[in-house]
Amino acid sequence: MLRSFELHRPATVAEASALLAARPDAALYAGGTELLLLMKAGLVRPADVIDLKRIPDLDSLVEDDGGLDIGATVTHRRLERSPAVRARWPLVAGVAAHVANVRVRNVGTVGGNLAFADPHSDLATLFLVFDATVRLVAADGVREVSLPDFVRGPYETARRADEVLTGVRLRPWPARTVGVYVKFGLHERPTLGLALALTLDADRRVADARLAVGCVSSRPHRVEAAERALVGRSLGAGADDVGALAAEAVDPVADLHGGVDYKRELTRVFTRRVLTAVVARAEGRGPDARYPHAILV
């Protein structure tokens, strides 16, 4: 049962920021897919709830200078179905299409997903390979924070109590970049998420690599040692080495999704598989997605 609270519906970001400055313990409400569950369970009992859905500036989805600006209240479903995103950012649209279930995607928002900082977030893992930055607005100004600095740990972010997350910006990949995302799990929340993007030179050698692992550790993160190992190699070479480096780099958290050793081995195996999938995609072949309980995007 929900306890009583005062609902505020600002019409602008400035109004929302002013409300937060006066009520720093207020809860921000966008899609509410996580907040309402916590409130019903009595784990969160805010006296004030600030509804952001009526602020028109927050539902924008715009390509600007080659990058993609996603407003905080853009839903997963809209991201999934946007013709522009599907055409020019297909991996983003594809991953959005596999967030939770269609009911959640219809109401859940990109900003809410990132602000909640669930370690099992597909978008937070994927956005790392796009060098994402989040935009935070307060009464005293605006600041841009890189996604790795924003997500500090499970359910913990760098957002100040008086700040509103208004959007996230993705940077475009260089030419000749191929990307894949794979998620594995037996439950609705994935046990593992892996995003890989490789930029190839004219000789089809790896000029740049970006590998992000989510769900396994307390927060999603890039695997820099594996990225360095890939650079300079021919496409598809060194899968075993890179898989071992990725497994070594994670700091698994034992939970209902599996133990430490299991998650480390899962990281090693699926890093090898995602490398194979990138090779297939670079060669114009459909990557083999026939892995039990896994989704390859």
C-alpha positions as CSV (number, residue, x, y, z in Angstrom):
1,M,0.0,0.0,0.0
2,L,1.3,3.5,-0.9
3,R,1.6,5.9,1.9
4,S,0.3,9.4,1.4
5,F,2.6,12.0,-0.2
6,E,2.4,15.4,-1.9
7,L,2.6,15.2,-5.7
8,H,4.2,18.1,-7.6
9,R,3.9,18.5,-11.4
10,P,6.4,21.2,-12.6
11,A,6.0,22.4,-16.2
12,T,9.7,23.2,-16.7
13,V,13.1,21.9,-15.6
14,A,13.7,25.2,-13.7
15,E,10.5,24.6,-11.7
16,A,11.6,21.0,-10.9
17,S,15.1,22.2,-9.9
18,A,13.5,24.8,-7.6
19,L,11.3,22.2,-6.0
20,L,14.3,20.0,-5.4
21,A,16.2,22.8,-3.9
22,A,13.4,23.3,-1.4
23,R,12.7,19.6,-0.9
24,P,16.0,17.7,-1.3
25,D,14.5,14.5,0.0
26,A,11.8,14.5,-2.7
27,A,11.6,11.5,-5.1
28,L,11.7,12.2,-8.8
29,Y,9.1,10.3,-10.8
30,A,9.4,9.6,-14.6
31,G,8.3,6.1,-15.6
32,G,8.0,4.9,-12.0
33,T,8.7,1.2,-12.8
34,E,11.2,1.0,-10.0
35,L,10.1,3.8,-7.7
36,L,6.5,2.6,-7.3
37,L,7.6,-0.9,-6.4
38,L,9.9,0.4,-3.7
39,M,7.2,2.7,-2.4
40,K,4.6,-0.1,-2.3
41,A,7.1,-2.3,-0.4
42,G,7.7,0.5,2.1
43,L,11.4,0.7,1.3
44,V,11.1,4.3,0.1
45,R,8.6,6.7,1.8
46,P,9.0,10.1,0.3
47,A,6.9,13.0,1.6
48,D,7.1,14.6,-1.8
49,V,7.1,13.2,-5.3
50,I,8.1,15.4,-8.3
51,D,6.5,14.2,-11.6
52,L,8.8,15.0,-14.5
53,K,6.6,13.6,-17.3
54,R,4.8,16.8,-18.1
55,I,8.1,18.7,-18.8
56,P,8.2,18.9,-22.7
57,D,11.9,19.5,-22.9
58,L,12.7,16.1,-21.4
59,D,11.0,13.9,-24.0
60,S,13.3,14.9,-26.9
61,L,15.1,12.5,-29.1
62,V,17.5,14.4,-31.3
63,E,20.6,13.8,-33.5
64,D,23.0,16.7,-33.1
65,D,26.5,17.0,-34.5
66,G,26.4,13.3,-35.2
67,G,25.6,12.4,-31.6
68,L,22.3,11.2,-30.2
69,D,20.7,13.2,-27.4
70,I,18.1,11.2,-25.5
71,G,15.8,13.1,-23.1
72,A,15.3,11.7,-19.6
73,T,11.6,10.8,-20.1
74,V,12.0,9.1,-23.5
75,T,10.7,5.6,-22.9
76,H,12.4,2.4,-23.9
77,R,9.6,1.7,-26.3
78,R,10.1,5.0,-28.1
79,L,13.8,4.4,-28.3
80,E,13.2,0.9,-29.7
81,R,10.7,2.1,-32.4
82,S,12.2,5.4,-33.5
83,P,12.8,5.3,-37.2
84,A,15.9,7.5,-36.9
85,V,17.4,5.4,-34.1
86,R,16.7,2.2,-35.9
87,A,18.3,3.5,-39.1
88,R,21.4,5.2,-37.7
89,W,21.8,3.7,-34.2
90,P,20.5,0.1,-34.7
91,L,22.3,-1.4,-31.8
92,V,20.7,1.1,-29.4
93,A,17.2,0.4,-30.8
94,G,17.9,-3.4,-30.7
95,V,19.0,-3.4,-27.0
96,A,16.1,-1.1,-26.1
97,A,13.7,-3.7,-27.6
98,H,15.0,-6.3,-25.2
99,V,14.7,-4.3,-21.9
100,A,12.5,-6.3,-19.5
101,N,9.1,-6.7,-21.1
102,V,6.8,-4.6,-23.3
103,R,4.8,-3.4,-20.3
104,V,7.9,-2.0,-18.7
105,R,9.3,-0.6,-22.0
106,N,6.0,1.3,-22.6
107,V,6.4,3.3,-19.3
108,G,10.0,2.9,-18.2
109,T,12.3,5.8,-19.2
110,V,15.9,6.1,-20.2
111,G,16.6,8.7,-17.5
112,G,14.9,6.7,-14.8
113,N,16.9,3.6,-15.8
114,L,20.2,5.4,-15.5
115,A,19.3,7.3,-12.3
116,F,18.2,4.1,-10.6
117,A,21.7,2.6,-11.3
118,D,20.5,-1.0,-11.2
119,P,23.7,-3.1,-11.8
120,H,21.6,-5.2,-14.3
121,S,20.9,-2.3,-16.6
122,D,21.3,-3.1,-20.3
123,L,21.4,0.5,-21.3
124,A,24.0,1.6,-18.8
125,T,26.3,-1.2,-20.1
126,L,25.7,-0.5,-23.8
127,F,26.0,3.3,-23.4
128,L,29.6,2.9,-22.1
129,V,30.8,1.9,-25.6
130,F,29.2,5.2,-26.9
131,D,31.2,7.3,-24.4
132,A,27.9,8.5,-22.9
133,T,27.6,11.6,-20.8
134,V,24.6,12.5,-18.6
135,R,23.3,16.0,-18.2
136,L,22.4,17.2,-14.7
137,V,20.5,20.4,-14.0
138,A,20.2,22.3,-10.7
139,A,19.1,25.8,-9.7
140,D,22.7,26.9,-9.8
141,G,23.6,25.5,-13.3
142,V,24.2,22.6,-15.6
143,R,26.9,20.0,-15.5
144,E,27.9,17.1,-17.8
145,V,29.2,13.9,-16.2
146,S,30.6,10.9,-18.0
147,L,28.5,7.7,-17.4
148,P,31.4,5.9,-15.6
149,D,31.7,8.8,-13.2
150,F,27.9,9.1,-12.8
151,V,27.2,5.4,-11.8
152,R,29.2,4.9,-8.7
153,G,27.8,1.6,-7.5
154,P,24.6,-0.4,-7.1
155,Y,21.7,2.1,-6.8
156,E,24.2,4.9,-6.2
157,T,25.0,7.8,-8.6
158,A,26.8,11.2,-8.6
159,R,23.5,13.1,-8.9
160,R,23.2,15.7,-6.1
161,A,20.0,15.9,-4.2
162,D,19.1,19.2,-5.9
163,E,19.8,18.0,-9.4
164,V,17.5,16.7,-12.2
165,L,18.9,14.2,-14.8
166,T,17.6,15.7,-18.0
167,G,19.2,13.6,-20.6
168,V,22.1,11.4,-21.9
169,R,24.2,12.0,-25.0
170,L,25.8,9.3,-27.0
171,R,28.8,9.9,-29.2
172,P,28.9,8.4,-32.7
173,W,31.3,5.7,-33.6
174,P,34.1,6.3,-36.1
175,A,33.7,4.9,-39.6
176,R,34.2,1.1,-40.1
177,T,33.0,0.3,-36.5
178,V,31.1,-2.9,-35.8
179,G,29.2,-3.5,-32.6
180,V,27.4,-6.3,-30.8
181,Y,25.5,-6.6,-27.5
182,V,24.8,-9.9,-25.8
183,K,22.7,-10.5,-22.7
184,F,22.4,-13.8,-20.8
185,G,20.1,-14.8,-18.0
186,L,17.6,-17.2,-16.7
187,H,15.4,-14.5,-15.1
188,E,13.9,-11.2,-16.3
189,R,17.0,-9.3,-15.1
190,P,20.0,-10.5,-17.0
191,T,23.0,-12.3,-15.3
192,L,25.4,-10.9,-17.8
193,G,25.5,-8.0,-20.4
194,L,28.4,-7.5,-22.8
195,A,28.8,-4.7,-25.3
196,L,31.7,-4.8,-27.8
197,A,32.6,-2.3,-30.5
198,L,35.6,-2.7,-32.8
199,T,36.9,0.0,-35.2
200,L,38.8,-1.5,-38.1
201,D,41.5,0.0,-40.3
202,A,41.9,-0.4,-44.0
203,D,43.7,-3.7,-43.5
204,R,40.9,-5.0,-41.3
205,R,43.0,-4.9,-38.2
206,V,41.5,-3.5,-34.9
207,A,42.3,0.2,-34.7
208,D,40.2,0.8,-31.6
209,A,38.2,-1.4,-29.2
210,R,35.5,-0.8,-26.6
211,L,34.4,-3.7,-24.3
212,A,31.9,-3.1,-21.5
213,V,30.7,-5.7,-19.0
214,G,27.5,-5.3,-17.0
215,C,25.4,-7.3,-14.4
216,V,28.4,-9.2,-13.1
217,S,30.1,-6.6,-10.9
218,S,28.5,-3.9,-8.7
219,R,28.3,-1.6,-11.7
220,P,28.9,-1.8,-15.4
221,H,32.4,-0.9,-16.5
222,R,34.8,-0.9,-19.5
223,V,37.5,-3.6,-19.6
224,E,40.6,-1.6,-20.6
225,A,43.1,-4.4,-20.5
226,A,41.1,-6.4,-23.0
227,E,40.6,-3.4,-25.2
228,R,44.4,-2.8,-25.3
229,A,45.0,-6.4,-26.2
230,L,42.6,-6.2,-29.1
231,V,44.2,-3.1,-30.7
232,G,46.5,-4.0,-33.5
233,R,45.3,-7.5,-34.0
234,S,43.6,-8.9,-37.0
235,L,39.9,-9.2,-36.8
236,G,38.9,-12.3,-34.7
237,A,42.4,-13.0,-33.3
238,G,43.2,-13.6,-29.7
239,A,39.7,-14.5,-28.5
240,D,41.0,-16.8,-25.7
241,D,43.4,-14.1,-24.4
242,V,40.7,-11.4,-24.4
243,G,38.2,-13.7,-22.7
244,A,40.7,-14.4,-20.0
245,L,41.5,-10.7,-19.5
246,A,37.8,-9.8,-19.3
247,A,37.2,-12.6,-16.7
248,E,40.2,-11.3,-14.6
249,A,39.0,-7.7,-14.8
250,V,35.5,-8.3,-13.4
251,D,34.7,-8.2,-9.6
252,P,31.7,-10.5,-9.5
253,V,29.0,-10.2,-6.8
254,A,27.5,-13.5,-5.7
255,D,23.7,-13.3,-5.7
256,L,20.7,-15.2,-6.9
257,H,22.0,-15.0,-10.4
258,G,25.1,-17.0,-9.6
259,G,28.3,-17.2,-7.6
260,V,31.7,-15.5,-8.1
261,D,33.4,-18.3,-10.0
262,Y,30.3,-18.9,-12.2
263,K,30.1,-15.2,-13.2
264,R,33.8,-15.0,-13.9
265,E,33.6,-18.1,-16.2
266,L,30.4,-16.7,-17.8
267,T,32.3,-13.5,-18.6
268,R,35.2,-15.4,-20.2
269,V,32.9,-17.6,-22.3
270,F,30.7,-14.8,-23.6
271,T,33.5,-12.5,-24.3
272,R,34.8,-15.1,-26.8
273,R,31.4,-15.5,-28.2
274,V,30.8,-11.8,-28.7
275,L,34.1,-11.5,-30.5
276,T,33.0,-14.3,-32.8
277,A,29.7,-12.4,-33.4
278,V,31.5,-9.2,-34.3
279,V,33.6,-11.1,-36.8
280,A,30.4,-12.5,-38.4
281,R,28.8,-9.1,-38.5
282,A,31.9,-7.4,-40.0
283,E,31.9,-10.1,-42.8
284,G,28.2,-9.5,-43.5
285,R,27.1,-12.7,-42.0
286,G,24.3,-12.9,-39.4
287,P,25.9,-13.7,-36.0
288,D,25.0,-17.1,-34.5
289,A,22.5,-16.3,-31.7
290,R,21.7,-19.9,-30.9
291,Y,22.9,-19.7,-27.3
292,P,20.5,-21.0,-24.6
293,H,19.0,-18.2,-22.6
294,A,21.0,-15.6,-24.4
295,I,20.0,-12.7,-26.7
296,L,22.4,-11.3,-29.3
297,V,21.7,-7.9,-30.6
